[in-house]
Amino acid sequence: MKQSSGLFENITTVSEAARLAFISKLEEIKADKGFKMEHEGQVSNYLYYISEGSARSFYIRENRDITVSFSLEGEFVTAMHSFITRKPSYETIETLEKSLLYRISHSELQACFEEYPEMERAYRIILEKYFIALEEQRIFNKFKSARDRYLELMDNKPKIIQKASVGQIASFLDMTIETLSRIRAKI
């Protein structure tokens, strides 16, 4: 894995032995655009690291495709509720482009925690980042105007504007395609 150091760049308390053990359990996946990493209705068995590429999480309700989140290079992604609770997922996760992914199964991750307890702290840090992003997204959609939501996306994750479809972006920002088109025309 050529970018293995990126996995722990912000986590300095992981020993070299733990880092190497974790990396040895990773499975490399070269995925085409549209590769389904996780499926709604199935238990999420893997935690993914996006080495190259991007992904989106979404669900379908009343024949509407609703984008929940986007993930980019250097980020971990899974259907977190399902991965933790071992219950079926509410969402599907798919790649937005050709991607290089690394994944570890739930059982292999638990084995890492047993052998290297400091890995649990690294995992907690990953979870904290996930939940902070989730809470920011909830606040982002509830209290900001459509224009402000789009501008914030441009500031925080500009690559999404290039990688996702207009419909996916509009869904993520909780607006219609027409509203998004009007906003983009004025910027």
C-alpha positions as CSV (number, residue, x, y, z in Angstrom):
1,M,0.0,0.0,0.0
2,K,1.8,3.0,-1.2
3,Q,-0.1,5.7,0.8
4,S,-0.2,3.8,4.1
5,S,1.2,6.6,6.1
6,G,-1.8,8.7,5.2
7,L,-3.9,6.3,7.3
8,F,-2.3,7.6,10.5
9,E,-1.0,11.1,9.6
10,N,-3.1,12.7,12.4
11,I,-2.9,9.8,14.8
12,T,0.5,9.8,16.5
13,T,-0.1,7.3,19.3
14,V,-0.2,4.2,17.1
15,S,3.0,2.1,17.3
16,E,4.7,0.9,14.2
17,A,3.8,-2.7,15.1
18,A,0.1,-1.8,15.3
19,R,0.2,0.3,12.1
20,L,1.9,-2.6,10.2
21,A,-0.6,-5.2,11.6
22,F,-3.5,-3.0,10.6
23,I,-2.1,-2.4,7.1
24,S,-1.4,-6.2,6.7
25,K,-5.1,-6.8,7.2
26,L,-6.2,-4.4,4.5
27,E,-7.6,-5.6,1.2
28,E,-6.9,-3.5,-1.8
29,I,-9.8,-2.9,-4.2
30,K,-9.5,-1.2,-7.6
31,A,-13.0,0.0,-8.2
32,D,-14.7,1.4,-11.3
33,K,-17.2,4.3,-11.1
34,G,-20.5,3.0,-9.5
35,F,-18.9,0.2,-7.5
36,K,-21.2,-0.5,-4.5
37,M,-19.1,-0.6,-1.4
38,E,-22.1,-1.1,0.9
39,H,-25.7,-1.9,0.2
40,E,-28.9,-0.7,1.9
41,G,-30.6,-3.6,3.8
42,Q,-27.3,-5.5,4.4
43,V,-25.0,-5.4,7.4
44,S,-22.0,-3.2,6.7
45,N,-19.0,-5.5,7.1
46,Y,-16.1,-3.2,6.0
47,L,-14.4,0.0,7.0
48,Y,-13.0,1.6,3.8
49,Y,-10.1,4.0,3.3
50,I,-10.2,5.9,0.1
51,S,-6.7,6.2,-1.2
52,E,-7.7,7.6,-4.6
53,G,-11.1,8.6,-5.8
54,S,-14.3,9.5,-4.1
55,A,-17.6,8.0,-3.0
56,R,-21.1,9.0,-1.9
57,S,-23.6,7.6,0.6
58,F,-27.3,7.6,-0.4
59,Y,-30.6,6.0,0.1
60,I,-33.7,5.7,-2.0
61,R,-37.1,6.8,-0.6
62,E,-40.3,7.2,-2.6
63,N,-38.3,6.7,-5.8
64,R,-36.0,9.6,-4.8
65,D,-32.2,9.2,-4.7
66,I,-31.1,11.1,-1.5
67,T,-27.4,11.8,-1.1
68,V,-26.4,11.8,2.6
69,S,-22.6,12.4,2.3
70,F,-19.6,12.5,0.1
71,S,-16.1,11.0,0.9
72,L,-12.8,12.0,-0.7
73,E,-9.3,10.7,-0.8
74,G,-7.7,10.3,2.6
75,E,-11.0,9.6,4.3
76,F,-12.6,6.5,5.9
77,V,-16.1,5.6,5.0
78,T,-18.7,3.0,5.9
79,A,-22.3,2.8,6.7
80,M,-21.3,3.6,10.3
81,H,-24.6,2.8,12.1
82,S,-24.6,-0.7,10.5
83,F,-20.9,-1.3,11.0
84,I,-21.1,-0.5,14.7
85,T,-24.5,-2.1,15.6
86,R,-24.2,-5.0,13.1
87,K,-27.8,-4.2,11.9
88,P,-28.8,-3.8,8.2
89,S,-27.7,-0.5,6.6
90,Y,-30.0,2.4,5.8
91,E,-27.7,3.5,3.0
92,T,-25.8,2.4,-0.1
93,I,-22.2,3.7,-0.7
94,E,-20.9,3.8,-4.2
95,T,-17.8,5.2,-5.9
96,L,-18.2,8.4,-7.9
97,E,-15.2,7.6,-10.1
98,K,-12.5,5.0,-10.6
99,S,-11.1,4.6,-7.1
100,L,-8.4,2.8,-5.2
101,L,-9.8,1.6,-1.9
102,Y,-8.5,-0.3,1.1
103,R,-10.9,-2.1,3.4
104,I,-10.7,-4.0,6.6
105,S,-13.5,-6.3,7.8
106,H,-15.3,-5.7,11.1
107,S,-13.9,-9.0,12.5
108,E,-10.3,-8.2,11.4
109,L,-10.6,-4.7,13.0
110,Q,-11.8,-6.2,16.2
111,A,-8.9,-8.6,16.2
112,C,-6.5,-5.6,15.7
113,F,-8.1,-4.0,18.8
114,E,-7.5,-7.2,20.8
115,E,-3.9,-7.5,19.8
116,Y,-3.1,-3.7,19.8
117,P,-5.3,-1.8,22.3
118,E,-3.9,1.5,21.1
119,M,-5.7,1.0,17.8
120,E,-9.0,1.6,19.7
121,R,-7.9,5.2,20.3
122,A,-7.1,5.6,16.6
123,Y,-10.5,4.2,15.8
124,R,-12.1,6.6,18.3
125,I,-10.5,9.5,16.6
126,I,-11.8,8.3,13.2
127,L,-15.3,8.1,14.8
128,E,-15.0,11.5,16.3
129,K,-14.2,13.0,12.9
130,Y,-17.2,11.2,11.4
131,F,-19.6,12.4,14.0
132,I,-18.4,16.0,13.9
133,A,-18.9,16.0,10.2
134,L,-22.4,14.5,10.6
135,E,-23.4,17.1,13.2
136,E,-22.0,19.9,11.1
137,Q,-24.0,18.6,8.1
138,R,-27.2,18.5,10.2
139,I,-26.6,22.1,11.3
140,F,-25.5,23.1,7.9
141,N,-28.8,22.0,6.3
142,K,-31.1,23.3,9.0
143,F,-29.9,26.8,9.6
144,K,-28.2,28.0,6.4
145,S,-29.8,29.3,3.2
146,A,-29.5,27.3,0.0
147,R,-26.9,29.7,-1.3
148,D,-24.8,29.5,1.9
149,R,-25.0,25.7,1.8
150,Y,-23.6,25.7,-1.7
151,L,-20.9,28.2,-0.9
152,E,-19.8,26.2,2.1
153,L,-19.6,23.0,0.0
154,M,-17.4,24.9,-2.5
155,D,-15.2,26.1,0.4
156,N,-15.0,22.8,2.3
157,K,-15.1,20.1,-0.4
158,P,-14.6,21.8,-3.8
159,K,-13.7,18.5,-5.4
160,I,-17.3,17.3,-5.0
161,I,-18.5,20.0,-7.4
162,Q,-16.3,18.4,-10.1
163,K,-17.0,14.7,-9.2
164,A,-20.7,14.5,-8.3
165,S,-23.6,15.1,-10.6
166,V,-25.8,18.2,-10.2
167,G,-28.6,16.0,-9.0
168,Q,-26.4,14.4,-6.3
169,I,-25.2,17.8,-5.2
170,A,-28.7,19.2,-5.1
171,S,-29.9,16.3,-3.0
172,F,-27.0,16.5,-0.6
173,L,-27.7,20.3,-0.1
174,D,-31.4,19.6,0.3
175,M,-32.6,21.6,-2.7
176,T,-34.0,21.1,-6.1
177,I,-31.8,21.0,-9.2
178,E,-33.5,24.2,-10.4
179,T,-32.6,26.0,-7.2
180,L,-29.0,24.8,-7.4
181,S,-28.8,25.9,-11.1
182,R,-30.1,29.4,-10.2
183,I,-27.5,29.7,-7.4
184,R,-24.7,28.5,-9.6
185,A,-25.7,31.0,-12.3
186,K,-25.4,33.9,-9.8
187,I,-22.0,33.0,-8.5
